Amino acid sequence: MVNNPRDLNELIEFSIRHFGEKKAFVFQTTETSFSGFGLLSRRVAKGLFDRGVRKGDRVALFLRNCMEVPTTIFASVRIGAIPTFLNAFHKGEDVFHALSNCEPKVLIVEGLLYPNIEKQANRVKSIKDTYIVGEAQGELTGKTSILPFDCLFAEGDAQEDSNEKDIAAIVYTAGTEGKPKGAMLSHKGIMRDLLDRVSLVKISSEIKALILAPFFHIAGFRNLLMSIYRGNTSYVIPFKAGEVLKLIHMEKIGFIVGAPAVYKLMFLREDFEKYDLSSLKVVGVGGAPSTPEFVDRLFKTFPEALIYNGYGQTELTGGNIVNIGEDFRKRPDSVGKIAPGHELRIVDEDGSSLPPRKVGEVAVKGDYVFKGYWKMPEATSQKIRGGWLYTGDLGFLDEDGFLYLVGRKSDMIIRGGENIYPQEVENCLESHPSVEEAAVIGVPDEVMGDETKAFVCLKRDTKITEKELQDFCNSRIARYKIQKYIEFVNDIPHVAAGKIDRKLLRKKISEV
């Protein structure tokens, strides 16, 4: 019996052996046991093999959350192929860039989404077969064979030996800073992240889990794998606040993790109090900054639950920097400490370590670090230097080793030679009782170089003027950090991970 799986192939065998006929996944219209899931993945592995897919070939997935995603993941790695995740929210050139970069042999796409990428897929010569999941609208055309996903089900088995250093998956980044890049994740890195997270955030196999994040995002991918390893029954639904509350209430969900926006939207519902959420034993938050006010609300709302915050990124295979329980309550601004066996430091522009409380770039070293970007050696060499992953995030450590983030290096605003970190200004704005959410970016200014602009979404039935908000911030942060421009909006755009989509906000400004 395998005690600690070394790769994804051993992981699924481990789960089948331990949990067998227990329910593994519940989607909106589909559910299956661990054994049934294992059988499905074997049949699809044989189907892919029979269609000529071999070790190292890429199998691209353009899918929202559905049973075919985990099935294809484990089918691909069984024959040594590489499941490759494309962001299903992307369209146009972002999709073509990712497909032409990874050169997949097979494309698996949701029928309703196929029109979004049909032209792009037809430009990629490497694609030999396209498989459609679910219903499609109209007639599907393309230069390759287009078949229903069920055509991949085959009798028999096919398997290829894997090494822990092999690429287990390619996950394309959100593309918030230029074109999406394919992060190569190894079996070793994935399993180390998985086992560390399971040891840090202990969850019984009897607890039912709720997965909201897209599987094509690192958060959804790792939550999927953790539930498989722990033997949790996972309920997978698209996020709608009312539906989530109803599901927790009816099915007695014990574990949930989401971006702050997930919880805020639930809190805002007028019928929030009518739902019994006492079944929640573990509540995780991540993907975007948390304010002290929000953290206080979490602890008051879920007094019996283990509440934690975390920080990571695709290039860290998730990465276990976690702030748990009382540490999180005492340090609501911190994203936590790194798991044992890995190194974290804050560095200046020269790569030298900085003392506590000094802001610099977050750098990490250890098994979590990805293998690089697929066919992008220059981008890889900029990201990994001397074994250290330079995250592009700015932050500082306190005297006890807890990490505090202040924003992305690329988002930093330089106004008249002074550095402004958007997150600090956003936190200030969001501490006003009328503000639901805020996003701050830099806009060009002939005199100061940059000025700050805030997009502000107000809470329901509240009003405030631009001048009132500026005066509020003036009493809390340095004057040069105060936003010169404020635009009131109905909502703030986010990428799939829950982070503010600053790229889209900058694009809107440039189009005005």
C-alpha positions as CSV (number, residue, x, y, z in Angstrom):
1,M,0.0,0.0,0.0
2,V,1.3,3.4,-0.9
3,N,1.5,5.7,2.1
4,N,2.7,8.9,0.5
5,P,1.9,9.1,-3.2
6,R,5.0,10.3,-5.2
7,D,3.1,11.3,-8.3
8,L,-0.4,11.8,-9.6
9,N,-0.6,8.2,-10.8
10,E,0.1,6.9,-7.3
11,L,-2.4,9.5,-5.9
12,I,-5.4,8.0,-7.8
13,E,-4.4,4.5,-6.9
14,F,-4.1,5.5,-3.3
15,S,-7.6,7.0,-3.3
16,I,-9.2,4.1,-5.0
17,R,-7.6,1.7,-2.5
18,H,-8.6,3.7,0.5
19,F,-12.0,5.1,-0.5
20,G,-13.3,2.8,-3.2
21,E,-17.1,3.2,-3.6
22,K,-17.3,6.3,-1.5
23,K,-18.7,9.3,-3.5
24,A,-15.9,11.4,-4.9
25,F,-17.5,14.1,-7.0
26,V,-20.9,15.7,-7.1
27,F,-21.4,18.1,-10.1
28,Q,-24.7,19.6,-11.0
29,T,-25.8,16.7,-13.1
30,T,-23.1,14.1,-12.5
31,E,-21.7,12.2,-9.6
32,T,-19.2,9.3,-9.3
33,S,-17.3,7.2,-6.7
34,F,-13.5,7.1,-6.4
35,S,-13.5,3.7,-8.0
36,G,-15.8,4.9,-10.8
37,F,-13.6,7.9,-11.4
38,G,-10.5,5.7,-11.6
39,L,-12.2,3.5,-14.2
40,L,-13.3,6.5,-16.3
41,S,-9.7,7.9,-16.3
42,R,-8.3,4.5,-17.4
43,R,-10.7,4.2,-20.2
44,V,-9.9,7.7,-21.5
45,A,-6.2,7.0,-21.1
46,K,-6.6,4.0,-23.4
47,G,-8.7,6.1,-25.8
48,L,-6.0,8.8,-26.0
49,F,-3.3,6.2,-26.5
50,D,-5.3,4.6,-29.3
51,R,-5.5,8.0,-31.0
52,G,-1.7,8.3,-30.9
53,V,-1.1,10.4,-27.8
54,R,2.2,9.5,-26.2
55,K,4.5,10.5,-23.4
56,G,5.2,14.3,-23.5
57,D,2.3,15.1,-25.8
58,R,0.1,18.0,-24.6
59,V,-3.6,17.4,-24.1
60,A,-5.2,20.9,-23.9
61,L,-8.3,21.5,-21.9
62,F,-10.6,24.5,-22.6
63,L,-13.3,23.6,-20.0
64,R,-15.2,25.1,-17.2
65,N,-15.5,22.8,-14.1
66,C,-17.0,19.4,-15.1
67,M,-16.3,15.7,-14.5
68,E,-14.3,15.6,-17.8
69,V,-11.5,17.7,-16.2
70,P,-10.3,15.4,-13.5
71,T,-11.0,12.4,-15.8
72,T,-8.7,13.9,-18.5
73,I,-6.0,15.0,-16.0
74,F,-5.5,11.4,-14.7
75,A,-6.0,9.8,-18.1
76,S,-3.2,12.0,-19.5
77,V,-0.7,11.5,-16.8
78,R,-1.4,7.7,-16.9
79,I,0.2,7.6,-20.4
80,G,2.8,10.3,-19.6
81,A,1.0,13.0,-21.6
82,I,0.7,16.5,-20.1
83,P,-2.7,17.9,-19.3
84,T,-2.5,21.6,-20.2
85,F,-5.0,24.1,-18.7
86,L,-6.2,27.0,-20.7
87,N,-8.2,29.7,-19.1
88,A,-11.8,29.1,-20.3
89,F,-12.6,32.8,-19.8
90,H,-10.1,33.8,-22.5
91,K,-10.9,34.6,-26.1
92,G,-9.1,35.7,-29.2
93,E,-5.4,36.1,-29.3
94,D,-4.8,35.0,-25.7
95,V,-6.2,31.6,-26.7
96,F,-4.2,31.4,-29.9
97,H,-1.0,32.4,-28.1
98,A,-1.5,29.6,-25.5
99,L,-2.4,27.0,-28.1
100,S,0.4,27.9,-30.5
101,N,2.8,27.9,-27.5
102,C,2.0,24.5,-26.1
103,E,1.2,22.8,-29.5
104,P,-1.2,20.2,-28.2
105,K,-2.0,17.0,-30.1
106,V,-5.5,16.9,-28.6
107,L,-7.9,19.7,-27.7
108,I,-10.8,19.1,-25.4
109,V,-13.3,21.9,-25.3
110,E,-16.7,22.6,-23.9
111,G,-19.3,22.7,-26.7
112,L,-20.8,26.0,-25.7
113,L,-17.3,27.6,-25.6
114,Y,-16.1,26.2,-28.9
115,P,-17.3,29.2,-30.9
116,N,-15.0,31.4,-28.8
117,I,-11.9,29.5,-30.0
118,E,-12.8,27.9,-33.3
119,K,-10.8,30.3,-35.4
120,Q,-7.8,30.2,-33.1
121,A,-7.8,26.4,-32.9
122,N,-8.0,26.1,-36.7
123,R,-4.7,28.1,-36.9
124,V,-2.8,25.6,-34.8
125,K,-1.3,22.8,-36.9
126,S,-0.4,20.5,-34.0
127,I,-4.0,19.7,-33.1
128,K,-5.0,16.3,-34.6
129,D,-8.3,15.8,-32.8
130,T,-10.8,17.9,-31.0
131,Y,-13.3,16.5,-28.5
132,I,-16.4,18.3,-27.4
133,V,-17.8,18.1,-23.9
134,G,-21.5,18.7,-23.5
135,E,-23.9,20.3,-25.9
136,A,-22.9,22.7,-28.7
137,Q,-24.8,25.4,-30.5
138,G,-25.0,24.9,-34.2
139,E,-22.8,22.9,-36.5
140,L,-19.2,22.5,-35.4
141,T,-16.6,22.9,-38.2
142,G,-12.8,22.7,-38.2
143,K,-9.8,21.4,-40.0
144,T,-9.5,18.4,-37.7
145,S,-11.9,15.7,-36.6
146,I,-14.4,17.0,-34.1
147,L,-15.9,14.2,-31.9
148,P,-17.9,13.9,-28.7
149,F,-15.8,13.3,-25.6
150,D,-17.4,9.9,-25.1
151,C,-15.6,8.7,-28.2
152,L,-12.5,8.5,-26.0
153,F,-13.9,5.8,-23.8
154,A,-12.0,2.6,-24.7
155,E,-11.7,-0.9,-23.3
156,G,-8.4,-2.1,-21.9
157,D,-5.5,-0.1,-20.4
158,A,-2.5,1.9,-21.3
159,Q,0.2,3.1,-19.0
160,E,3.6,4.8,-19.1
161,D,6.1,5.0,-16.2
162,S,6.4,8.4,-14.7
163,N,9.2,10.1,-12.8
164,E,8.6,12.6,-10.0
165,K,10.7,15.1,-12.0
166,D,8.4,14.8,-15.1
167,I,6.1,17.6,-16.0
168,A,2.7,16.7,-14.5
169,A,0.7,19.6,-15.9
170,I,1.1,22.9,-17.7
171,V,-1.1,25.7,-16.2
172,Y,-1.4,28.9,-18.2
173,T,-1.3,32.1,-16.1
174,A,-4.1,34.6,-16.2
175,G,-2.2,36.9,-18.5
176,T,-2.8,40.0,-16.3
177,E,0.7,41.1,-17.2
178,G,1.0,40.5,-20.9
179,K,0.4,37.2,-22.7
180,P,-0.5,34.0,-20.7
181,K,2.5,31.8,-19.9
182,G,2.5,28.1,-19.5
183,A,3.8,27.2,-16.1
184,M,5.3,23.7,-16.0
185,L,4.5,21.9,-12.8
186,S,6.3,18.7,-11.8
187,H,4.9,15.7,-10.1
188,K,7.3,16.3,-7.2
189,G,6.3,19.9,-6.8
190,I,2.6,19.1,-6.9
191,M,2.8,16.3,-4.4
192,R,5.0,18.3,-2.0
193,D,2.5,21.1,-2.1
194,L,-0.4,18.7,-1.6
195,L,1.1,16.8,1.3
196,D,2.3,20.0,3.1
197,R,-1.2,21.6,2.7
198,V,-2.9,18.5,4.1
199,S,-0.6,18.5,7.1
200,L,-1.1,22.2,7.7
201,V,-4.9,22.3,7.2
202,K,-6.1,19.1,8.7
203,I,-9.5,18.0,7.4
204,S,-11.2,14.7,8.1
205,S,-12.1,12.4,5.2
206,E,-15.7,12.6,6.4
207,I,-16.0,16.3,5.7
208,K,-17.8,17.3,2.5
209,A,-15.9,19.9,0.5
210,L,-17.1,22.7,-1.7
211,I,-15.0,23.6,-4.7
212,L,-15.7,26.9,-6.4
213,A,-12.5,27.9,-8.1
214,P,-12.0,26.9,-11.7
215,F,-9.9,23.7,-12.1
216,F,-7.8,25.6,-14.8
217,H,-6.6,27.9,-12.0
218,I,-4.0,26.7,-9.5
219,A,-6.4,27.1,-6.6
220,G,-9.1,24.9,-8.1
221,F,-6.5,22.4,-9.3
222,R,-4.9,21.9,-5.9
223,N,-8.3,21.8,-4.1
224,L,-9.4,19.1,-6.5
225,L,-6.2,17.1,-5.7
226,M,-6.5,17.6,-2.0
227,S,-10.0,16.3,-1.9
228,I,-8.9,13.2,-3.9
229,Y,-6.1,12.5,-1.5
230,R,-8.1,13.1,1.7
231,G,-11.1,11.2,0.4
232,N,-13.6,14.1,0.7
233,T,-16.8,14.1,-1.3
234,S,-16.4,17.3,-3.4
235,Y,-19.4,19.3,-4.5
236,V,-18.5,21.4,-7.5
237,I,-20.7,24.3,-8.6
238,P,-20.3,27.7,-10.3
239,F,-20.4,30.5,-7.7
240,K,-23.7,32.1,-7.1
241,A,-24.1,33.4,-3.5
242,G,-27.6,32.1,-3.0
243,E,-26.9,28.6,-4.5
244,V,-23.7,28.3,-2.3
245,L,-25.6,29.1,0.9
246,K,-28.3,26.7,0.0
247,L,-25.9,23.9,-0.7
248,I,-24.0,24.4,2.6
249,H,-27.3,24.4,4.4
250,M,-28.8,21.4,2.7
251,E,-25.7,19.1,2.3
252,K,-23.9,20.1,5.5
253,I,-20.7,21.2,3.7
254,G,-17.7,21.2,6.1
255,F,-15.0,22.8,4.0
256,I,-15.0,25.9,1.7
257,V,-12.3,28.1,0.3
258,G,-12.7,31.2,-1.8
259,A,-11.6,34.7,-2.5
260,P,-12.8,37.5,-0.1
261,A,-15.4,38.4,-2.7
262,V,-17.1,35.0,-2.3
263,Y,-17.8,35.6,1.3
264,K,-18.6,39.3,0.9
265,L,-21.3,38.5,-1.7
266,M,-22.8,35.9,0.7
267,F,-22.8,38.4,3.6
268,L,-24.6,40.9,1.5
269,R,-27.6,38.7,0.9
270,E,-30.7,39.8,2.7
271,D,-31.6,36.2,3.5
272,F,-28.1,35.3,4.8
273,E,-29.2,34.8,8.4
274,K,-31.7,32.1,7.4
275,Y,-29.1,29.6,6.4
276,D,-27.5,27.2,8.9
277,L,-23.8,27.3,8.2
278,S,-22.7,25.6,11.4
279,S,-21.5,22.5,9.5
280,L,-18.5,24.5,8.2
281,K,-15.4,23.2,10.1
282,V,-12.7,24.7,7.9
283,V,-13.0,28.1,6.1
284,G,-10.2,29.2,3.8
285,V,-9.6,32.5,2.1
286,G,-7.1,33.6,-0.5
287,G,-6.5,34.9,-4.0
288,A,-6.9,38.5,-3.0
289,P,-6.1,40.8,0.0
290,S,-8.1,40.6,3.3
291,T,-8.8,43.6,5.4
292,P,-8.9,43.4,9.2
293,E,-12.6,44.3,9.1
294,F,-13.3,41.4,6.8
295,V,-11.3,39.0,8.9
296,D,-13.1,40.0,12.0
297,R,-16.4,39.3,10.2
298,L,-15.2,35.8,9.3
299,F,-14.3,34.9,12.8
300,K,-17.6,36.3,14.1
301,T,-19.7,34.5,11.5
302,F,-17.9,31.1,11.8
303,P,-16.9,30.9,15.5
304,E,-16.4,27.1,15.5
305,A,-14.5,26.8,12.3
306,L,-10.7,26.7,11.6
307,I,-10.2,29.8,9.5
308,Y,-7.1,30.4,7.5
309,N,-5.5,32.7,4.9
310,G,-2.8,31.8,2.4
311,Y,-0.6,33.1,-0.4
312,G,0.7,31.4,-3.5
313,Q,0.9,31.6,-7.2
314,T,0.9,29.2,-10.2
315,E,4.7,29.3,-10.4
316,L,4.9,28.1,-6.8
317,T,2.6,25.2,-7.5
318,G,0.2,27.0,-5.1
319,G,2.9,27.3,-2.4
320,N,2.1,26.8,1.3
321,I,2.5,30.2,2.9
322,V,-0.4,30.0,5.4
323,N,-1.8,32.0,8.3
324,I,-4.0,29.7,10.4
325,G,-6.5,30.1,13.3
326,E,-5.4,32.4,16.1
327,D,-2.4,33.6,14.2
328,F,-4.7,34.8,11.5
329,R,-7.0,36.5,14.0
330,K,-4.0,38.3,15.6
331,R,-2.4,39.2,12.3
332,P,-5.3,39.7,9.9
333,D,-3.0,41.7,7.5
334,S,-0.6,38.8,7.1
335,V,-0.7,35.9,4.7
336,G,1.3,33.7,7.0
337,K,4.5,31.8,7.3
338,I,6.1,29.4,4.8
339,A,5.8,25.6,5.4
340,P,8.9,23.9,6.9
341,G,11.5,22.7,4.4
342,H,11.2,25.8,2.2
343,E,12.9,29.2,2.3
344,L,11.3,32.6,2.0
345,R,13.1,36.0,2.0
346,I,12.5,39.6,1.0
347,V,15.1,41.0,-1.4
348,D,16.1,44.3,-2.9
349,E,16.8,45.1,-6.5
350,D,20.2,43.4,-6.3
351,G,18.8,40.2,-4.8
352,S,20.2,40.9,-1.3
353,S,18.1,40.0,1.7
354,L,16.3,42.8,3.6
355,P,15.7,43.0,7.3
356,P,12.3,42.7,9.0
357,R,9.7,45.4,8.1
358,K,11.6,46.5,4.9
359,V,9.6,46.2,1.7
360,G,11.1,44.3,-1.2
361,E,10.3,41.4,-3.6
362,V,9.1,38.1,-2.2
363,A,11.5,35.3,-3.2
364,V,11.0,31.6,-2.5
365,K,13.2,28.5,-2.7
366,G,12.2,24.8,-2.5
367,D,10.3,22.0,-4.1
368,Y,7.3,24.2,-4.8
369,V,9.2,26.2,-7.5
370,F,8.0,25.3,-10.9
371,K,10.2,24.0,-13.7
372,G,9.8,27.1,-15.9
373,Y,7.6,28.5,-18.6
374,W,6.9,26.1,-21.6
375,K,9.2,27.2,-24.5
376,M,9.9,30.6,-22.9
377,P,13.5,30.4,-21.6
378,E,14.0,34.1,-21.3
379,A,10.9,34.6,-19.2
380,T,12.0,31.6,-17.1
381,S,15.4,33.0,-16.5
382,Q,13.9,36.2,-15.3
383,K,11.6,34.4,-12.9
384,I,14.0,31.8,-11.5
385,R,17.5,33.0,-10.5
386,G,20.0,30.9,-8.5
387,G,17.3,28.5,-7.5
388,W,15.1,31.3,-6.1
389,L,11.7,32.1,-7.6
390,Y,11.2,35.9,-7.8
391,T,7.5,36.2,-7.4
392,G,7.0,39.7,-8.6
393,D,5.1,40.5,-5.4
394,L,6.2,43.1,-2.9
395,G,6.0,42.6,0.8
396,F,7.9,42.4,4.1
397,L,8.4,40.0,7.0
398,D,7.8,40.8,10.6
399,E,10.2,39.7,13.4
400,D,8.4,36.3,13.6
401,G,8.7,35.4,9.9
402,F,5.1,36.3,9.0
403,L,4.7,37.7,5.5
404,Y,2.8,40.9,4.7
405,L,2.0,41.8,1.0
406,V,1.8,45.3,-0.3
407,G,1.1,44.6,-3.9
408,R,2.6,43.5,-7.3
409,K,5.9,45.0,-8.3
410,S,4.4,45.8,-11.7
411,D,1.4,47.6,-10.0
412,M,3.6,49.9,-7.9
413,I,2.8,53.6,-8.7
414,I,5.7,56.0,-8.6
415,R,4.4,59.5,-8.0
416,G,7.0,62.2,-8.0
417,G,9.7,59.7,-6.9
418,E,7.5,58.3,-4.1
419,N,6.4,54.6,-4.1
420,I,2.7,54.0,-3.7
421,Y,1.4,50.4,-3.2
422,P,-2.2,50.1,-4.5
423,Q,-3.2,47.6,-1.8
424,E,-2.5,50.0,1.0
425,V,-4.8,52.7,-0.6
426,E,-7.4,50.0,-1.4
427,N,-7.4,48.8,2.2
428,C,-7.9,52.4,3.4
429,L,-10.8,53.0,1.0
430,E,-12.4,49.7,2.0
431,S,-12.3,50.6,5.7
432,H,-14.9,53.3,5.0
433,P,-18.3,51.9,5.9
434,S,-19.8,52.9,2.6
435,V,-17.2,51.2,0.4
436,E,-17.7,47.6,-0.7
437,E,-14.6,47.2,-2.8
438,A,-11.9,49.5,-4.4
439,A,-9.2,49.1,-7.0
440,V,-6.4,51.5,-7.5
441,I,-4.1,52.0,-10.5
442,G,-1.6,54.5,-11.7
443,V,-2.4,56.9,-14.6
444,P,0.1,59.0,-16.5
445,D,0.7,62.5,-15.4
446,E,3.0,65.1,-17.1
447,V,4.2,66.6,-13.9
448,M,4.3,63.8,-11.3
449,G,4.9,60.9,-13.7
450,D,2.0,58.9,-12.2
451,E,-1.2,59.8,-10.3
452,T,-3.5,57.4,-8.6
453,K,-7.0,56.6,-9.8
454,A,-9.5,54.6,-7.6
455,F,-12.4,52.7,-8.9
456,V,-14.9,52.4,-6.1
457,C,-17.9,50.2,-5.7
458,L,-20.2,51.3,-2.9
459,K,-22.4,49.2,-0.6
460,R,-26.1,49.0,-1.3
461,D,-28.1,52.1,-0.4
462,T,-25.1,54.2,0.5
463,K,-23.8,57.5,-0.9
464,I,-20.6,59.4,-0.6
465,T,-18.8,62.1,-2.6
466,E,-15.3,62.0,-4.1
467,K,-14.3,64.8,-1.7
468,E,-15.6,62.9,1.3
469,L,-13.6,59.8,0.4
470,Q,-10.4,61.8,-0.2
471,D,-10.8,63.5,3.2
472,F,-11.4,60.2,4.8
473,C,-8.1,58.8,3.4
474,N,-6.3,62.0,4.2
475,S,-6.7,61.3,7.9
476,R,-5.3,57.7,7.6
477,I,-2.5,57.6,4.9
478,A,0.2,59.9,3.7
479,R,-1.2,62.8,1.5
480,Y,0.9,61.8,-1.6
481,K,-0.9,58.4,-1.6
482,I,-4.4,59.8,-1.8
483,Q,-6.1,59.1,-5.0
484,K,-6.4,62.1,-7.3
485,Y,-9.2,60.6,-9.3
486,I,-12.2,58.5,-8.2
487,E,-14.6,56.7,-10.5
488,F,-17.7,55.1,-8.9
489,V,-18.6,51.8,-10.6
490,N,-21.1,49.1,-10.1
491,D,-18.5,46.3,-9.8
492,I,-14.8,45.7,-9.9
493,P,-13.5,43.3,-12.6
494,H,-11.7,40.2,-11.4
495,V,-9.7,37.3,-13.0
496,A,-10.6,33.7,-12.2
497,A,-8.4,33.7,-9.1
498,G,-10.4,36.5,-7.5
499,K,-7.7,39.1,-8.0
500,I,-8.5,42.5,-9.3
501,D,-8.1,42.6,-13.1
502,R,-5.9,45.7,-13.3
503,K,-5.0,45.0,-16.9
504,L,-8.7,45.4,-17.9
505,L,-8.9,48.6,-15.8
506,R,-5.9,50.1,-17.5
507,K,-7.3,49.1,-20.9
508,K,-10.5,51.0,-20.1
509,I,-8.5,54.1,-19.2
510,S,-6.5,53.9,-22.5
511,E,-9.6,53.6,-24.6
512,V,-11.2,56.7,-23.1
